[in-house]
Amino acid sequence: MWKRIVLILLLVLSFSLSNSDIAAAAGLKSFVDTSDGYQFSYPNGWLQVKVSNGPDVVFHDLIEVSENVSVVISPVPEGKTLSELGTPTEVGYKLGKAALAPPDSGRSAELVNAAEREVDGKTYYLLEYEVQLPNKQQRHNIASVAVSRGKLFTLNASIPEKRWQRVKGMIDEVVNSFTVY
């Protein structure tokens, strides 16, 4: 009887230690902006960059500096919810044209996936794009969009396509960690 209890305790302890090792190996840090009311996790080893007249916050990889995550805050008509702005696909097309591939930018953005999820009573749209830059470089962008307190919050992660498969899991964790309050 005692052997069975000890074995179960060892298995539980072993499992909990291996889960914490996985979380530590992922190496995500938390960023919280209490004044604007959002938070997300970003990869360990990424640095915050000061940007004027642009996103609210930007982080980029220390080595692959073109890998980045940013948050943009925009006003929305008072009282509008995310679903009133459109479906995930409609909002995804608008965001792609306005932010990722504006007219005369030489860029193109193709929306390849649009989904909706709910976290703690808030609706988020998850949008995935393939982006072509003027220099023919291809990028992968993943965004999480939410409305809170009359503002549209957009977290966008942008990765060179050549690195996408290698970092996809980590970037999905970053995008899914985004919450507004």
PyRosetta script that sets phi, psi and omega in degrees:
from pyrosetta import init, pose_from_sequence

init()
pose = pose_from_sequence("MWKRIVLILLLVLSFSLSNSDIAAAAGLKSFVDTSDGYQFSYPNGWLQVKVSNGPDVVFHDLIEVSENVSVVISPVPEGKTLSELGTPTEVGYKLGKAALAPPDSGRSAELVNAAEREVDGKTYYLLEYEVQLPNKQQRHNIASVAVSRGKLFTLNASIPEKRWQRVKGMIDEVVNSFTVY")
pose.set_psi(1, -49.0)
pose.set_omega(1, -180.0)
pose.set_phi(2, -65.5)
pose.set_psi(2, -36.2)
pose.set_omega(2, 179.1)
pose.set_phi(3, -61.7)
pose.set_psi(3, -41.0)
pose.set_omega(3, -179.8)
pose.set_phi(4, -65.0)
pose.set_psi(4, -43.2)
pose.set_omega(4, 179.3)
pose.set_phi(5, -63.8)
pose.set_psi(5, -45.3)
pose.set_omega(5, 179.3)
pose.set_phi(6, -62.2)
pose.set_psi(6, -42.6)
pose.set_omega(6, 178.8)
pose.set_phi(7, -61.4)
pose.set_psi(7, -44.1)
pose.set_omega(7, 179.0)
pose.set_phi(8, -63.3)
pose.set_psi(8, -44.2)
pose.set_omega(8, 178.3)
pose.set_phi(9, -61.8)
pose.set_psi(9, -41.2)
pose.set_omega(9, 177.9)
pose.set_phi(10, -64.1)
pose.set_psi(10, -40.5)
pose.set_omega(10, 178.1)
pose.set_phi(11, -64.3)
pose.set_psi(11, -43.2)
pose.set_omega(11, 178.6)
pose.set_phi(12, -63.5)
pose.set_psi(12, -45.3)
pose.set_omega(12, 179.3)
pose.set_phi(13, -62.8)
pose.set_psi(13, -44.6)
pose.set_omega(13, 179.5)
pose.set_phi(14, -61.3)
pose.set_psi(14, -43.6)
pose.set_omega(14, -179.8)
pose.set_phi(15, -64.8)
pose.set_psi(15, -43.0)
pose.set_omega(15, -178.9)
pose.set_phi(16, -67.4)
pose.set_psi(16, -36.9)
pose.set_omega(16, 177.2)
pose.set_phi(17, -67.3)
pose.set_psi(17, -39.3)
pose.set_omega(17, 179.8)
pose.set_phi(18, -68.4)
pose.set_psi(18, -33.4)
pose.set_omega(18, 176.8)
pose.set_phi(19, -67.3)
pose.set_psi(19, -39.8)
pose.set_omega(19, 178.9)
pose.set_phi(20, -69.2)
pose.set_psi(20, -32.6)
pose.set_omega(20, 175.8)
pose.set_phi(21, -64.5)
pose.set_psi(21, -38.9)
pose.set_omega(21, 178.5)
pose.set_phi(22, -64.1)
pose.set_psi(22, -44.4)
pose.set_omega(22, 179.6)
pose.set_phi(23, -63.4)
pose.set_psi(23, -41.2)
pose.set_omega(23, 179.3)
pose.set_phi(24, -67.8)
pose.set_psi(24, -37.4)
pose.set_omega(24, 179.3)
pose.set_phi(25, -65.5)
pose.set_psi(25, -34.2)
pose.set_omega(25, 178.1)
pose.set_phi(26, -63.5)
pose.set_psi(26, -32.7)
pose.set_omega(26, 173.1)
pose.set_phi(27, 64.5)
pose.set_psi(27, 46.5)
pose.set_omega(27, 178.2)
pose.set_phi(28, -98.3)
pose.set_psi(28, 140.1)
pose.set_omega(28, 175.3)
pose.set_phi(29, -110.6)
pose.set_psi(29, 160.9)
pose.set_omega(29, -178.2)
pose.set_phi(30, -103.5)
pose.set_psi(30, 136.7)
pose.set_omega(30, 172.2)
pose.set_phi(31, -118.4)
pose.set_psi(31, 128.2)
pose.set_omega(31, -178.9)
pose.set_phi(32, -127.5)
pose.set_psi(32, 127.1)
pose.set_omega(32, 174.8)
pose.set_phi(33, -114.9)
pose.set_psi(33, 94.4)
pose.set_omega(33, -176.1)
pose.set_phi(34, -73.8)
pose.set_psi(34, -26.4)
pose.set_omega(34, -179.9)
pose.set_phi(35, -72.1)
pose.set_psi(35, -37.5)
pose.set_omega(35, 177.6)
pose.set_phi(36, -93.3)
pose.set_psi(36, -18.3)
pose.set_omega(36, 174.7)
pose.set_phi(37, 83.3)
pose.set_psi(37, 49.7)
pose.set_omega(37, 174.1)
pose.set_phi(38, -149.7)
pose.set_psi(38, 163.6)
pose.set_omega(38, 176.8)
pose.set_phi(39, -155.0)
pose.set_psi(39, 158.3)
pose.set_omega(39, 176.5)
pose.set_phi(40, -164.1)
pose.set_psi(40, 166.8)
pose.set_omega(40, 174.7)
pose.set_phi(41, -101.5)
pose.set_psi(41, 149.2)
pose.set_omega(41, 177.6)
pose.set_phi(42, -137.4)
pose.set_psi(42, 157.0)
pose.set_omega(42, -175.4)
pose.set_phi(43, -65.7)
pose.set_psi(43, 141.0)
pose.set_omega(43, 173.2)
pose.set_phi(44, -59.9)
pose.set_psi(44, 138.6)
pose.set_omega(44, -178.8)
pose.set_phi(45, 93.5)
pose.set_psi(45, -2.4)
pose.set_omega(45, 174.7)
pose.set_phi(46, -94.4)
pose.set_psi(46, 148.7)
pose.set_omega(46, -176.2)
pose.set_phi(47, -114.6)
pose.set_psi(47, 144.5)
pose.set_omega(47, 175.2)
pose.set_phi(48, -79.1)
pose.set_psi(48, 137.5)
pose.set_omega(48, -178.3)
pose.set_phi(49, -118.9)
pose.set_psi(49, 133.0)
pose.set_omega(49, 175.9)
pose.set_phi(50, -80.6)
pose.set_psi(50, 127.5)
pose.set_omega(50, 180.0)
pose.set_phi(51, -128.7)
pose.set_psi(51, 130.4)
pose.set_omega(51, 176.9)
pose.set_phi(52, -97.6)
pose.set_psi(52, 144.9)
pose.set_omega(52, 179.8)
pose.set_phi(53, 54.6)
pose.set_psi(53, 42.9)
pose.set_omega(53, -179.8)
pose.set_phi(54, -148.9)
pose.set_psi(54, -142.2)
pose.set_omega(54, -179.9)
pose.set_phi(55, -60.3)
pose.set_psi(55, 158.6)
pose.set_omega(55, 177.5)
pose.set_phi(56, -65.8)
pose.set_psi(56, -38.6)
pose.set_omega(56, 178.4)
pose.set_phi(57, -151.1)
pose.set_psi(57, 146.4)
pose.set_omega(57, 177.7)
pose.set_phi(58, -137.4)
pose.set_psi(58, 134.2)
pose.set_omega(58, 170.5)
pose.set_phi(59, -122.2)
pose.set_psi(59, 143.9)
pose.set_omega(59, 173.9)
pose.set_phi(60, -138.0)
pose.set_psi(60, 159.4)
pose.set_omega(60, 179.2)
pose.set_phi(61, -66.5)
pose.set_psi(61, 141.6)
pose.set_omega(61, 179.9)
pose.set_phi(62, -65.7)
pose.set_psi(62, -36.8)
pose.set_omega(62, -176.6)
pose.set_phi(63, -95.7)
pose.set_psi(63, -52.8)
pose.set_omega(63, 178.0)
pose.set_phi(64, -94.5)
pose.set_psi(64, 79.6)
pose.set_omega(64, -170.2)
pose.set_phi(65, -63.2)
pose.set_psi(65, -17.5)
pose.set_omega(65, 178.1)
pose.set_phi(66, -81.3)
pose.set_psi(66, -8.3)
pose.set_omega(66, 173.1)
pose.set_phi(67, -83.1)
pose.set_psi(67, 122.6)
pose.set_omega(67, -175.5)
pose.set_phi(68, -150.0)
pose.set_psi(68, 163.2)
pose.set_omega(68, 173.7)
pose.set_phi(69, -136.1)
pose.set_psi(69, 138.2)
pose.set_omega(69, -178.2)
pose.set_phi(70, -142.7)
pose.set_psi(70, 161.0)
pose.set_omega(70, 174.8)
pose.set_phi(71, -125.1)
pose.set_psi(71, 128.5)
pose.set_omega(71, 176.5)
pose.set_phi(72, -115.6)
pose.set_psi(72, 135.0)
pose.set_omega(72, 178.9)
pose.set_phi(73, -116.9)
pose.set_psi(73, 125.8)
pose.set_omega(73, -178.9)
pose.set_phi(74, -128.7)
pose.set_psi(74, 150.7)
pose.set_omega(74, 176.8)
pose.set_phi(75, -74.3)
pose.set_psi(75, 151.7)
pose.set_omega(75, 171.6)
pose.set_phi(76, -127.7)
pose.set_psi(76, 156.1)
pose.set_omega(76, 177.6)
pose.set_phi(77, -54.1)
pose.set_psi(77, 139.3)
pose.set_omega(77, -174.8)
pose.set_phi(78, -54.9)
pose.set_psi(78, 133.0)
pose.set_omega(78, 176.7)
pose.set_phi(79, 82.8)
pose.set_psi(79, -4.2)
pose.set_omega(79, -178.8)
pose.set_phi(80, -77.1)
pose.set_psi(80, 138.9)
pose.set_omega(80, 173.4)
pose.set_phi(81, -97.8)
pose.set_psi(81, 169.3)
pose.set_omega(81, 178.8)
pose.set_phi(82, -61.4)
pose.set_psi(82, -43.5)
pose.set_omega(82, -178.9)
pose.set_phi(83, -66.0)
pose.set_psi(83, -27.5)
pose.set_omega(83, 176.5)
pose.set_phi(84, -73.2)
pose.set_psi(84, -20.3)
pose.set_omega(84, 175.6)
pose.set_phi(85, -78.1)
pose.set_psi(85, -19.0)
pose.set_omega(85, 178.5)
pose.set_phi(86, 142.8)
pose.set_psi(86, 174.1)
pose.set_omega(86, 175.8)
pose.set_phi(87, -72.3)
pose.set_psi(87, 168.7)
pose.set_omega(87, 176.0)
pose.set_phi(88, -54.8)
pose.set_psi(88, -41.0)
pose.set_omega(88, -179.8)
pose.set_phi(89, -66.8)
pose.set_psi(89, -43.7)
pose.set_omega(89, 179.6)
pose.set_phi(90, -63.0)
pose.set_psi(90, -47.5)
pose.set_omega(90, 179.1)
pose.set_phi(91, -64.3)
pose.set_psi(91, -39.1)
pose.set_omega(91, 178.2)
pose.set_phi(92, -60.3)
pose.set_psi(92, -43.5)
pose.set_omega(92, 177.9)
pose.set_phi(93, -65.1)
pose.set_psi(93, -42.8)
pose.set_omega(93, 179.7)
pose.set_phi(94, -62.7)
pose.set_psi(94, -45.6)
pose.set_omega(94, -179.8)
pose.set_phi(95, -63.8)
pose.set_psi(95, -41.4)
pose.set_omega(95, 179.5)
pose.set_phi(96, -60.8)
pose.set_psi(96, -43.3)
pose.set_omega(96, -179.8)
pose.set_phi(97, -72.0)
pose.set_psi(97, -38.6)
pose.set_omega(97, -175.3)
pose.set_phi(98, -80.4)
pose.set_psi(98, -41.4)
pose.set_omega(98, -170.7)
pose.set_phi(99, -105.9)
pose.set_psi(99, -42.9)
pose.set_omega(99, -173.0)
pose.set_phi(100, -90.2)
pose.set_psi(100, -32.3)
pose.set_omega(100, -177.8)
pose.set_phi(101, -143.2)
pose.set_psi(101, 65.4)
pose.set_omega(101, 179.1)
pose.set_phi(102, -65.5)
pose.set_psi(102, 158.0)
pose.set_omega(102, 179.5)
pose.set_phi(103, -54.9)
pose.set_psi(103, 144.4)
pose.set_omega(103, 178.3)
pose.set_phi(104, 65.8)
pose.set_psi(104, 14.2)
pose.set_omega(104, 177.9)
pose.set_phi(105, -87.6)
pose.set_psi(105, -17.2)
pose.set_omega(105, -176.1)
pose.set_phi(106, 79.2)
pose.set_psi(106, 1.3)
pose.set_omega(106, 179.4)
pose.set_phi(107, -100.4)
pose.set_psi(107, 155.1)
pose.set_omega(107, 171.2)
pose.set_phi(108, -130.9)
pose.set_psi(108, 145.6)
pose.set_omega(108, 179.7)
pose.set_phi(109, -132.6)
pose.set_psi(109, 123.9)
pose.set_omega(109, 177.5)
pose.set_phi(110, -108.3)
pose.set_psi(110, 121.6)
pose.set_omega(110, 176.2)
pose.set_phi(111, -73.7)
pose.set_psi(111, 117.8)
pose.set_omega(111, -177.3)
pose.set_phi(112, -106.5)
pose.set_psi(112, -15.6)
pose.set_omega(112, 178.1)
pose.set_phi(113, -159.1)
pose.set_psi(113, 139.7)
pose.set_omega(113, 176.9)
pose.set_phi(114, -141.8)
pose.set_psi(114, 127.4)
pose.set_omega(114, -177.6)
pose.set_phi(115, -141.0)
pose.set_psi(115, 164.8)
pose.set_omega(115, 179.0)
pose.set_phi(116, -124.0)
pose.set_psi(116, 142.4)
pose.set_omega(116, 174.1)
pose.set_phi(117, -144.1)
pose.set_psi(117, 158.6)
pose.set_omega(117, 179.0)
pose.set_phi(118, -122.3)
pose.set_psi(118, 133.3)
pose.set_omega(118, 178.3)
pose.set_phi(119, -133.8)
pose.set_psi(119, 121.0)
pose.set_omega(119, 178.4)
pose.set_phi(120, 51.0)
pose.set_psi(120, 42.4)
pose.set_omega(120, 176.3)
pose.set_phi(121, 81.1)
pose.set_psi(121, -0.2)
pose.set_omega(121, 178.4)
pose.set_phi(122, -104.9)
pose.set_psi(122, 140.7)
pose.set_omega(122, 177.9)
pose.set_phi(123, -93.4)
pose.set_psi(123, 134.0)
pose.set_omega(123, 176.5)
pose.set_phi(124, -125.6)
pose.set_psi(124, 139.9)
pose.set_omega(124, 170.9)
pose.set_phi(125, -103.4)
pose.set_psi(125, 131.4)
pose.set_omega(125, 175.8)
pose.set_phi(126, -105.7)
pose.set_psi(126, 122.0)
pose.set_omega(126, -173.0)
pose.set_phi(127, -124.5)
pose.set_psi(127, 136.0)
pose.set_omega(127, -179.4)
pose.set_phi(128, -124.7)
pose.set_psi(128, 131.7)
pose.set_omega(128, -176.9)
pose.set_phi(129, -128.9)
pose.set_psi(129, 151.2)
pose.set_omega(129, 164.4)
pose.set_phi(130, -108.8)
pose.set_psi(130, 124.9)
pose.set_omega(130, -173.6)
pose.set_phi(131, -117.4)
pose.set_psi(131, 135.4)
pose.set_omega(131, 176.3)
pose.set_phi(132, -111.1)
pose.set_psi(132, 122.0)
pose.set_omega(132, 178.6)
pose.set_phi(133, -88.1)
pose.set_psi(133, 162.4)
pose.set_omega(133, -179.3)
pose.set_phi(134, -57.0)
pose.set_psi(134, -30.5)
pose.set_omega(134, -179.8)
pose.set_phi(135, -83.7)
pose.set_psi(135, 14.3)
pose.set_omega(135, 179.1)
pose.set_phi(136, 74.0)
pose.set_psi(136, 1.9)
pose.set_omega(136, 175.9)
pose.set_phi(137, -69.6)
pose.set_psi(137, 140.3)
pose.set_omega(137, 178.3)
pose.set_phi(138, -107.3)
pose.set_psi(138, 142.2)
pose.set_omega(138, -179.7)
pose.set_phi(139, -132.1)
pose.set_psi(139, 160.1)
pose.set_omega(139, 176.0)
pose.set_phi(140, -117.5)
pose.set_psi(140, 126.6)
pose.set_omega(140, 179.1)
pose.set_phi(141, -120.9)
pose.set_psi(141, 134.9)
pose.set_omega(141, 175.3)
pose.set_phi(142, -124.0)
pose.set_psi(142, 132.9)
pose.set_omega(142, -178.8)
pose.set_phi(143, -129.3)
pose.set_psi(143, 149.2)
pose.set_omega(143, 170.3)
pose.set_phi(144, -121.9)
pose.set_psi(144, 127.4)
pose.set_omega(144, -173.9)
pose.set_phi(145, -122.7)
pose.set_psi(145, 136.4)
pose.set_omega(145, 177.9)
pose.set_phi(146, -149.2)
pose.set_psi(146, 156.9)
pose.set_omega(146, 174.9)
pose.set_phi(147, -114.1)
pose.set_psi(147, 134.2)
pose.set_omega(147, 177.0)
pose.set_phi(148, -153.0)
pose.set_psi(148, 133.4)
pose.set_omega(148, 176.5)
pose.set_phi(149, 51.3)
pose.set_psi(149, 44.0)
pose.set_omega(149, 176.8)
pose.set_phi(150, 74.5)
pose.set_psi(150, 17.8)
pose.set_omega(150, 179.8)
pose.set_phi(151, -130.8)
pose.set_psi(151, 145.7)
pose.set_omega(151, 174.1)
pose.set_phi(152, -97.5)
pose.set_psi(152, 118.9)
pose.set_omega(152, 178.9)
pose.set_phi(153, -103.1)
pose.set_psi(153, 127.7)
pose.set_omega(153, 178.2)
pose.set_phi(154, -126.6)
pose.set_psi(154, 114.1)
pose.set_omega(154, 170.9)
pose.set_phi(155, -95.0)
pose.set_psi(155, 126.1)
pose.set_omega(155, -179.0)
pose.set_phi(156, -125.8)
pose.set_psi(156, 129.1)
pose.set_omega(156, 174.1)
pose.set_phi(157, -111.0)
pose.set_psi(157, 129.9)
pose.set_omega(157, -176.7)
pose.set_phi(158, -125.4)
pose.set_psi(158, 126.2)
pose.set_omega(158, -174.1)
pose.set_phi(159, -134.5)
pose.set_psi(159, 138.3)
pose.set_omega(159, 173.1)
pose.set_phi(160, -59.0)
pose.set_psi(160, 138.0)
pose.set_omega(160, -177.1)
pose.set_phi(161, -56.1)
pose.set_psi(161, -35.1)
pose.set_omega(161, -178.8)
pose.set_phi(162, -63.6)
pose.set_psi(162, -22.0)
pose.set_omega(162, 179.4)
pose.set_phi(163, -103.8)
pose.set_psi(163, -5.6)
pose.set_omega(163, -171.5)
pose.set_phi(164, -55.2)
pose.set_psi(164, -51.2)
pose.set_omega(164, -176.9)
pose.set_phi(165, -61.0)
pose.set_psi(165, -33.5)
pose.set_omega(165, -178.3)
pose.set_phi(166, -71.5)
pose.set_psi(166, -34.1)
pose.set_omega(166, -173.7)
pose.set_phi(167, -112.7)
pose.set_psi(167, 3.3)
pose.set_omega(167, -176.2)
pose.set_phi(168, -52.1)
pose.set_psi(168, -48.4)
pose.set_omega(168, -178.1)
pose.set_phi(169, -59.9)
pose.set_psi(169, -44.3)
pose.set_omega(169, 179.7)
pose.set_phi(170, -66.1)
pose.set_psi(170, -42.6)
pose.set_omega(170, -179.2)
pose.set_phi(171, -67.4)
pose.set_psi(171, -36.7)
pose.set_omega(171, 175.0)
pose.set_phi(172, -60.1)
pose.set_psi(172, -40.1)
pose.set_omega(172, 177.3)
pose.set_phi(173, -63.0)
pose.set_psi(173, -42.1)
pose.set_omega(173, 179.4)
pose.set_phi(174, -61.2)
pose.set_psi(174, -50.7)
pose.set_omega(174, -177.1)
pose.set_phi(175, -64.3)
pose.set_psi(175, -40.9)
pose.set_omega(175, 180.0)
pose.set_phi(176, -72.8)
pose.set_psi(176, -15.5)
pose.set_omega(176, 178.5)
pose.set_phi(177, -81.6)
pose.set_psi(177, -12.2)
pose.set_omega(177, -175.0)
pose.set_phi(178, -68.5)
pose.set_psi(178, 124.5)
pose.set_omega(178, 176.1)
pose.set_phi(179, -136.7)
pose.set_psi(179, 148.2)
pose.set_omega(179, 175.7)
pose.set_phi(180, -118.9)
pose.set_psi(180, 154.8)
pose.set_omega(180, 178.8)
pose.set_phi(181, -147.3)
pose.dump_pdb("model.pdb")
